Amino acid sequence: MAKPDYYQVLEVAREASADEIRRSYRRLALKCHPDRNRDDGEAAERFKEVSEAYEVLCDPDRRRIYDQFGHEGLKGRGFGFHDPADIFRDFFEGFGGGIFGDIFGFGGSRRTGPVRGGDIDYRLEITLKEAARGLKRQIEFFRRRSCDHCRGEGAEPGSRRTPCPSCGGAGRVRRTRQTLFGMMSSESACPACGGEGSTLEKPCRKCRGSGIAEELKRMTVEIPPGVYDGLVLRQRQGGEAGARGGPAGDLNLHIAVLPHEIFEREGDDIHCVVPVTMTRAALGGSVSVPTLEGETELKIPPGTQGGEQFRLKGLGIPRLHSSVRGDEMIRVVVETPVSLTAEQKELLHRLEESLGKRNRPSEKSFFDRLRQLVGG
């Protein structure tokens, strides 16, 4: 069954802000929580669906991949989702600082160390010839980088950080409240400092304290020979800047090889169909055939039958990171002449009469097998 659209699940528009997504998730999670819907057998599945949608849309990197590639783009990238058992385990263990801690205010640890930046996914379309030869291409995309003015610190140069007055520098606050199960205590990230444990005396005037700025990045990427459709090439630390001095994420180049008007690729080999006249197939000779490097001559023997294949060694696609190269496979299609003149028809009739069965091996073999099937 196809997965539902995450924006529809959370009942928000595709351009919804992070706050709008958060509010809508909180409303829906409370509404369909299984503890509130004990008589509804579908509540748990609905709760899981809403939570999965939020896990994607609350994360800028996952949301960007989902917006560009849909559900398929999230597969194979290490983007797992909470199992319902894990969700309820988190609920009774204080939520562990996961998505429930972010929404309902439980759990959360002090976030003071470096954080790796997010990855950027870029779709790069190339031709089959470029896939065979390799190429260099300049690409451009928007990415977040460390603010030049504050060097990623978030503070205006010359100012400093001070311990958060709300949490005393701990980065966490404790709350006790009455629940159906009695008094329960929980910890959550301090809302005043976001779990940092400190506040900016004077936020950077350029990045407003985030330490991050956005730029239009232009860079030249080198694609090796032999790449194939669906391959992902990773450029280390070519993605988003990390927070608090953390390393940058990666740039993931998703290779999309465009269809070719003549050739079809199978592994390292390429295939094409070449028409040959009836007389050339019968008499043999040379025919001009296309290759990725231009045209070349192919010699075909006399009596070539339609559908026969010929191999041109080493004219296919290079194997990725190897000196081995595939072949070009050519399938011959014998063309039957049309719009014949009376004289040409007469010549063909005379040829047909003169050939006899011995000159038509395929026809003779077919009728011999047919006679065997019907008993002689």
C-alpha positions as CSV (number, residue, x, y, z in Angstrom):
1,M,0.0,0.0,0.0
2,A,1.3,3.4,-0.9
3,K,2.4,5.7,1.9
4,P,0.1,8.7,2.5
5,D,1.5,12.2,1.9
6,Y,3.1,13.4,5.2
7,Y,1.7,16.9,4.8
8,Q,-1.9,15.5,4.5
9,V,-1.3,13.3,7.5
10,L,-0.3,16.3,9.6
11,E,-3.1,18.5,8.0
12,V,-0.7,21.3,7.0
13,A,0.3,23.0,3.7
14,R,3.5,22.1,2.0
15,E,4.9,25.6,2.8
16,A,4.0,25.3,6.5
17,S,6.5,26.6,9.0
18,A,8.2,24.5,11.6
19,D,6.0,26.0,14.3
20,E,2.8,25.2,12.3
21,I,4.0,21.6,11.9
22,R,4.8,21.3,15.6
23,R,1.5,22.7,16.7
24,S,-0.5,20.4,14.3
25,Y,1.5,17.4,15.4
26,R,0.9,18.1,19.1
27,R,-2.9,18.5,18.4
28,L,-3.2,15.3,16.4
29,A,-0.9,13.2,18.7
30,L,-3.0,14.1,21.7
31,K,-6.2,13.5,19.7
32,C,-5.4,10.0,18.5
33,H,-3.2,8.7,21.3
34,P,-4.2,5.1,22.1
35,D,-4.6,5.9,25.8
36,R,-7.3,8.3,24.9
37,N,-8.9,6.0,22.4
38,R,-9.0,2.6,24.1
39,D,-12.1,1.5,22.1
40,D,-10.6,2.5,18.7
41,G,-8.6,-0.3,17.2
42,E,-7.1,2.0,14.6
43,A,-5.9,4.7,17.0
44,A,-2.4,3.1,17.4
45,E,-1.8,2.9,13.7
46,R,-3.0,6.5,13.2
47,F,-0.7,7.6,16.1
48,K,2.2,5.9,14.5
49,E,1.4,7.5,11.1
50,V,1.3,11.0,12.6
51,S,4.5,10.5,14.5
52,E,6.3,9.2,11.5
53,A,5.2,12.2,9.4
54,Y,6.4,14.5,12.1
55,E,9.8,12.8,12.4
56,V,10.4,13.6,8.7
57,L,8.9,17.1,8.5
58,C,10.4,18.4,11.7
59,D,13.9,17.7,10.5
60,P,15.1,20.2,7.8
61,D,17.3,17.6,6.0
62,R,14.7,14.9,5.9
63,R,12.0,17.4,4.9
64,R,14.2,18.7,2.0
65,I,14.8,15.1,0.8
66,Y,11.1,14.2,1.1
67,D,10.0,17.4,-0.8
68,Q,12.4,16.6,-3.6
69,F,12.3,12.8,-3.9
70,G,9.2,11.7,-1.9
71,H,9.1,8.5,0.2
72,E,11.6,6.8,-2.1
73,G,14.2,9.4,-1.3
74,L,14.2,8.4,2.4
75,K,14.9,4.8,1.7
76,G,18.4,3.5,2.2
77,R,19.6,6.7,4.0
78,G,19.5,5.5,7.5
79,F,16.2,7.3,8.2
80,G,14.4,4.9,10.4
81,F,11.2,5.5,12.2
82,H,10.0,4.7,15.7
83,D,8.4,1.3,16.2
84,P,5.1,1.6,18.2
85,A,6.7,-0.4,21.0
86,D,9.6,2.0,21.0
87,I,7.2,4.9,21.1
88,F,5.4,3.6,24.2
89,R,8.6,2.6,25.8
90,D,9.9,6.1,25.4
91,F,6.6,7.4,26.9
92,F,7.0,5.5,30.1
93,E,10.8,6.0,30.3
94,G,10.6,9.8,30.1
95,F,10.7,10.0,26.3
96,G,14.5,9.9,26.2
97,G,14.8,13.4,24.6
98,G,13.3,12.2,21.3
99,I,10.4,13.7,19.3
100,F,8.1,13.4,22.3
101,G,10.5,15.4,24.4
102,D,10.6,18.1,21.8
103,I,6.9,18.4,21.6
104,F,5.6,17.6,25.1
105,G,8.6,18.9,27.0
106,F,10.1,15.7,28.5
107,G,13.6,14.4,28.5
108,G,16.3,16.2,26.6
109,S,20.0,16.5,27.4
110,R,22.2,19.6,27.4
111,R,23.3,20.4,23.9
112,T,26.7,21.9,24.2
113,G,29.0,19.9,21.9
114,P,29.6,20.2,18.2
115,V,26.9,18.9,15.9
116,R,27.5,17.6,12.4
117,G,25.8,19.5,9.6
118,G,23.1,18.1,7.5
119,D,23.6,16.4,4.1
120,I,22.5,18.0,0.8
121,D,21.0,15.9,-1.9
122,Y,21.5,17.1,-5.5
123,R,20.1,15.4,-8.7
124,L,22.7,15.6,-11.5
125,E,21.4,14.7,-15.0
126,I,24.0,13.5,-17.5
127,T,23.9,11.9,-21.0
128,L,24.9,8.3,-21.7
129,K,28.0,9.6,-23.5
130,E,29.0,11.6,-20.5
131,A,28.5,8.5,-18.3
132,A,30.9,6.7,-20.6
133,R,33.5,9.4,-20.7
134,G,33.2,11.0,-17.3
135,L,32.9,14.8,-17.0
136,K,33.5,17.9,-14.9
137,R,30.5,20.2,-14.3
138,Q,29.8,23.3,-12.3
139,I,26.8,23.1,-10.1
140,E,25.2,25.5,-7.7
141,F,22.9,25.1,-4.8
142,F,22.0,26.9,-1.6
143,R,23.5,25.7,1.7
144,R,24.0,26.8,5.2
145,R,27.5,27.7,6.3
146,S,29.2,29.2,9.4
147,C,28.6,32.9,9.7
148,D,31.7,34.8,8.7
149,H,31.0,37.6,11.1
150,C,30.9,35.5,14.3
151,R,32.8,32.5,12.9
152,G,29.8,30.3,13.8
153,E,29.8,31.2,17.5
154,G,26.5,33.1,17.3
155,A,27.8,35.9,19.5
156,E,28.7,39.3,18.3
157,P,32.5,39.6,18.3
158,G,33.8,40.9,21.6
159,S,30.7,39.7,23.5
160,R,30.4,36.5,25.5
161,R,28.1,33.8,26.7
162,T,26.6,33.9,30.2
163,P,25.0,31.1,32.2
164,C,21.3,30.8,31.6
165,P,19.4,32.3,34.5
166,S,16.5,30.0,34.0
167,C,18.4,26.7,34.4
168,G,21.5,28.0,36.2
169,G,23.7,26.7,33.3
170,A,22.4,23.1,33.5
171,G,20.6,23.2,30.2
172,R,17.7,21.3,31.7
173,V,14.7,22.0,33.9
174,R,12.7,19.6,36.1
175,R,9.0,19.7,36.4
176,T,6.6,17.8,38.7
177,R,3.0,17.4,37.9
178,Q,-0.1,15.4,38.8
179,T,-1.1,12.6,36.3
180,L,-3.5,9.7,36.3
181,F,-0.6,7.6,37.7
182,G,0.2,10.0,40.5
183,M,2.9,12.6,40.8
184,M,5.5,12.4,38.0
185,S,8.7,14.3,37.6
186,S,10.4,14.9,34.2
187,E,13.3,16.8,32.8
188,S,13.3,18.7,29.6
189,A,15.6,21.0,27.7
190,C,15.5,24.5,29.1
191,P,13.1,26.6,26.9
192,A,15.1,29.7,27.7
193,C,18.4,28.5,26.3
194,G,17.3,25.6,24.2
195,G,19.4,23.2,26.2
196,E,22.6,25.1,25.7
197,G,23.0,26.1,29.4
198,S,24.1,29.6,28.4
199,T,22.7,32.6,26.6
200,L,24.3,35.1,24.3
201,E,25.1,38.4,25.9
202,K,24.8,40.0,22.4
203,P,23.7,37.9,19.5
204,C,25.5,38.3,16.2
205,R,24.0,41.1,14.2
206,K,24.3,39.1,10.9
207,C,23.1,35.7,11.8
208,R,21.0,36.8,14.8
209,G,22.7,34.3,17.1
210,S,22.3,31.2,15.0
211,G,25.9,31.0,13.9
212,I,24.7,30.0,10.5
213,A,24.4,31.9,7.2
214,E,23.0,30.9,3.8
215,E,25.0,31.1,0.7
216,L,24.7,30.2,-3.0
217,K,27.4,27.6,-3.4
218,R,29.1,27.1,-6.8
219,M,31.4,24.2,-7.2
220,T,32.9,22.0,-9.9
221,V,32.2,18.3,-9.4
222,E,34.1,15.5,-11.2
223,I,32.2,12.5,-12.4
224,P,34.3,9.4,-13.2
225,P,33.6,7.2,-16.3
226,G,31.2,4.3,-15.8
227,V,28.6,5.9,-13.5
228,Y,25.1,4.6,-13.8
229,D,21.6,5.8,-13.2
230,G,20.7,5.8,-9.5
231,L,24.3,5.9,-8.3
232,V,25.0,8.3,-5.4
233,L,28.4,10.0,-5.3
234,R,29.3,11.5,-1.9
235,Q,31.4,14.7,-1.6
236,R,32.7,14.7,2.0
237,Q,31.8,17.9,3.9
238,G,30.2,19.5,0.9
239,G,26.9,19.9,2.7
240,E,25.5,22.1,5.5
241,A,27.8,23.7,8.1
242,G,27.8,22.0,11.5
243,A,26.5,23.8,14.6
244,R,28.9,24.8,17.4
245,G,32.0,24.1,15.4
246,G,30.8,20.7,14.2
247,P,31.9,19.2,10.9
248,A,29.9,20.0,7.7
249,G,27.6,17.4,6.3
250,D,28.1,15.7,2.9
251,L,26.9,16.6,-0.6
252,N,25.2,13.6,-2.2
253,L,25.1,13.6,-6.0
254,H,22.3,11.5,-7.3
255,I,23.2,10.5,-10.8
256,A,20.4,10.4,-13.4
257,V,21.5,9.1,-16.8
258,L,19.1,10.4,-19.5
259,P,17.7,7.9,-22.0
260,H,19.6,7.7,-25.3
261,E,17.8,7.8,-28.6
262,I,19.7,4.9,-30.1
263,F,21.4,2.9,-27.4
264,E,20.1,0.9,-24.4
265,R,22.5,0.1,-21.6
266,E,22.7,-3.3,-19.8
267,G,25.5,-3.2,-17.3
268,D,28.7,-2.2,-19.1
269,D,27.3,-3.2,-22.5
270,I,25.3,-1.1,-24.9
271,H,22.7,-2.4,-27.4
272,C,21.4,-1.0,-30.6
273,V,19.4,-2.1,-33.7
274,V,20.8,-1.5,-37.2
275,P,18.7,-2.0,-40.4
276,V,20.3,-3.8,-43.3
277,T,19.0,-4.2,-46.8
278,M,17.8,-7.5,-48.0
279,T,20.5,-7.7,-50.7
280,R,23.3,-6.7,-48.3
281,A,22.2,-9.3,-45.8
282,A,22.2,-11.9,-48.6
283,L,25.5,-10.9,-50.2
284,G,27.4,-9.7,-47.1
285,G,29.5,-6.6,-46.9
286,S,30.1,-3.6,-44.7
287,V,27.4,-1.4,-43.1
288,S,27.9,1.8,-41.1
289,V,26.9,1.5,-37.5
290,P,26.8,4.1,-34.7
291,T,29.0,4.0,-31.6
292,L,29.4,6.4,-28.6
293,E,32.5,7.7,-30.4
294,G,30.9,8.2,-33.8
295,E,30.3,5.8,-36.7
296,T,32.3,2.7,-37.7
297,E,32.1,0.0,-40.3
298,L,30.8,-3.5,-39.4
299,K,31.4,-6.4,-41.7
300,I,28.5,-8.9,-42.0
301,P,28.8,-12.3,-43.6
302,P,26.7,-13.4,-46.6
303,G,23.4,-15.0,-45.6
304,T,23.0,-12.9,-42.5
305,Q,19.6,-13.5,-41.0
306,G,17.3,-10.9,-39.3
307,G,17.8,-10.8,-35.5
308,E,21.5,-11.9,-35.6
309,Q,23.7,-10.1,-33.2
310,F,27.3,-8.9,-33.7
311,R,29.7,-7.8,-31.0
312,L,32.0,-4.8,-31.1
313,K,34.6,-5.4,-28.4
314,G,35.5,-2.6,-26.0
315,L,33.0,-0.1,-27.4
316,G,30.6,-0.2,-24.5
317,I,30.8,1.6,-21.1
318,P,33.9,1.6,-18.9
319,R,33.4,-0.3,-15.6
320,L,33.4,2.2,-12.7
321,H,36.9,2.6,-11.2
322,S,38.3,0.0,-13.6
323,S,40.2,-0.3,-16.9
324,V,37.7,-2.9,-18.1
325,R,35.2,-1.7,-20.8
326,G,32.0,-3.3,-22.0
327,D,31.0,-4.1,-25.5
328,E,28.5,-2.8,-28.1
329,M,25.9,-5.4,-29.2
330,I,24.4,-4.8,-32.6
331,R,21.2,-6.6,-33.6
332,V,20.5,-6.7,-37.4
333,V,17.0,-6.1,-38.8
334,V,16.6,-7.0,-42.4
335,E,14.6,-4.5,-44.3
336,T,12.0,-5.7,-46.8
337,P,11.8,-3.4,-49.9
338,V,8.5,-1.6,-50.4
339,S,6.8,0.4,-53.3
340,L,8.4,-1.9,-55.9
341,T,8.1,-1.2,-59.6
342,A,6.7,-3.8,-62.0
343,E,10.3,-4.6,-63.2
344,Q,11.5,-5.0,-59.6
345,K,8.6,-7.3,-58.8
346,E,9.4,-9.4,-61.8
347,L,13.1,-9.7,-60.8
348,L,12.1,-10.8,-57.3
349,H,9.7,-13.4,-58.7
350,R,12.5,-14.8,-60.9
351,L,14.8,-14.8,-57.9
352,E,12.3,-16.6,-55.8
353,E,11.9,-19.3,-58.5
354,S,15.6,-19.7,-58.9
355,L,16.5,-20.0,-55.2
356,G,14.8,-23.2,-54.3
357,K,14.4,-24.6,-50.9
358,R,18.1,-25.2,-50.3
359,N,18.7,-21.5,-50.3
360,R,16.1,-20.9,-47.6
361,P,17.4,-22.9,-44.7
362,S,15.1,-21.4,-42.1
363,E,12.0,-22.2,-44.1
364,K,13.2,-25.7,-44.8
365,S,14.0,-26.3,-41.2
366,F,10.5,-25.0,-40.1
367,F,8.6,-27.3,-42.5
368,D,10.7,-30.3,-41.6
369,R,9.8,-29.8,-37.9
370,L,6.2,-29.2,-38.8
371,R,6.0,-32.6,-40.7
372,Q,7.6,-34.3,-37.7
373,L,4.9,-32.9,-35.4
374,V,2.0,-34.1,-37.6
375,G,3.5,-37.5,-38.1
376,G,5.3,-37.3,-41.4
